[in-house]
Amino acid sequence: MSQSDWHAQVLGLVCLQGPEGQRLRLERRAAALLAYLGLEGPSPKFPTASLLWPDSPPATVRNNMRQLLRRLRLACDGVELVESDAECLLLSPRLSLDVASMKHAAAANAHAGVLEALRTGGEGPLLAGFDFDDCDELARWLDGARAAVEGWVRTAREAQIQGHLAAGEWAPALALAQDWVQHEPESEQAGRHLIRLHYLQGDRGAALAAFARLRATLSHDLGVSPMPDTLALVRQIEKGTQVPQSSPVAQPQLPLTVLRPPVLAGREEAWRQLEEGCEAGQLIFIVGDPGTGKSRLAEEFACTKGPWLRGEGRPGDQDVPYASQARAYRVQLARHPEVKLPDRLRVEMARIMPELGDGRAPPPLLSEADELRFFEAHAEAMFLLLERERVVIADDVQYWDAASARLFTHAFTRILDPRARTRPLPCFIDCYRRGELPAYSEANVRKLVDAGVARIIDLEPLSADGVRRLLDSLDLPGASSHAEALTRYTGGNPLYIVETLKHLIETDSLHRDWPHRLPPPGRVGPLIQRRLERLTPLALQIAQLAAGAGARFRTVLVPEALEVGATVIHAALCELEAAQILVGERFSHDLVQEAVQATIGRSAGRFLHGRLAVVLERDGAPANVLAHHWLEAGQEVRALPHLFAAAQAAEELMLTEEAAEHHARAAAILTATGRHTDAASARAAEIRCRTPGRREPPPSPVSMRDPAPLCRA
């Protein structure tokens, strides 16, 4: 350890070790801060501090954070373990952190590094011995972080054991299995490895004793019996039969080229138009059917131009004004923490991103001058955040909400003015599905194209030659022989081609004649449906929860929403990623999400929306999102306060049509439940919103109960 090195241990019992071997105790919030920054990376200062002191006023939160950093600095002889500026907190390079090392090793699939980080740290849960019952959001984060650590360790142990088994190295594999069972005695996966390896070492009695311990643990701790695979293994051992050295693979592994084809075949003309539009400084719209490769084309083009950025619209955005633009800004701010937005811009942006404010609610917009100031601030912020980018991609624009579309169009037309910039304008590329763009976005697109500042690239399916070139690039024996049939069956849609190839591989049909029993040509949904049918029940339920939650899905919501222990969730999430259902916390493709949505029955849908409403309510979701879930759960009365809250927030942003719709929905529910006086008040509010005239601050309805803010993401 060099003179400048400090090491923090947050796995197991927490401690801080200095360069001369001194060991210091870390207080609860200091340990949580180091663990959070180690796993999340550089983080906005005030939102991070608010995790530690959630119920304190903003001034107190800031002062508490200053004092915490001061105490940490004094304890370390003046060394700054946490660096900060006006915007962000981040760990100093002078500090090493066991959980950060583990995360880095897990991301690189360095399984030995994961286990080494576990051994050099404390072999226990993250922040062992600490609880954060007084910090709800931090406690939820910690639950998810602990589940992630458990998953990294479990994956590393499994990979290391399988590697030793493949090499016939039974002794080190047995040592790993024994260590795994010691830390997770209820893990049947670990128990099966231990039983198998004892037997392979020639100790049949130890194998049967390990099974007896596993069965007793499962019965006592979980109230369950061993799974059929475990029982079959033990029956083989009891008979003395030979045990295979590794578990059989459930289904063929999909080649990397099928998961992401290496060649962008048949897109030469579209590429030429991208070059022309970029050279002319135009906003480029790529439109095509689902699965035609709009996103892939935009990303491949962006990679050739230099630094680029990708944002996206998501299903459900249209229910939350400014949701799409707020998400885009958060991506930009995270990518460019060095950009310091002036206070006057932060004040206006805080209307849709509360974390940029000072904790006080901004005053409502009451006039066109107020609205123009709000729009101009966003145009200036967009310019500051994007001037270092060469390409900016907005994907799935068909999901963008009307307010975001209007705000972006205003900002884009403003930054076209050459007097407002000192650097070249980035190339903006927007992708959307043919025929699915809302009327408000269609009008914006047409206006920009007619003005000559934008162009549309219509992406058609691949020709027969394009399909053949795509298949040739996959290095997949047997695929090219199906070129004609694939072209006819898929209509040249690249996604349909890839999904069909996955089906042929998984059913061992690639080297045979073209199957006679496939869904009607051009329909990939049933093929995706067959993939869903192979999922375990928990994995399918998580996918259904993600489909119901839409843009607000996060894996940390799963344990509470489904009332399932965090230890079993990691395997289900890995299963969903391996099946290419989920990638991270979003679906691999919109069509996959639609296929999952189709599996949800009416009763199951009501249950899922009810659970989501409860969890998201605690998570501080936007009011109209909560209203949507309570309505979908069939609990209209519980939706009422959120409808009123959404209406008030919409009025404060001068989104009067949206506010009127919320009041109208509330009036209908109140009428149906016999609350006619309240219904009349809601109808009066609807009429007021639809009546042009002088803007006034919206009243606070008496029926609202602590409504969640509309625009908090």
Helices and strands as residue ranges (DSSP letters): E 6-9, E 15-17, E 23-24, H 28-40, E 43-44, H 45-52, H 58-75, E 82-84, E 88-91, E 95-97, H 98-107, H 111-120, H 136-166, H 170-183, H 188-200, H 204-217, I 218-222, H 228-239, H 256-259, H 268-279, E 283-288, H 294-303, E 308-312, G 317-319, H 323-335, H 343-349, G 354-356, H 368-386, E 391-395, G 397-399, H 402-415, G 418-420, E 427-433, H 439-450, E 454-459, H 464-473, G 480-482, H 483-490, H 494-506, H 525-533, H 537-549, G 550-552, G 555-557, H 558-562, H 566-578, E 582-583, E 586-587, H 590-598, H 602-618, H 623-632, H 636-652, H 656-672, H 676-690
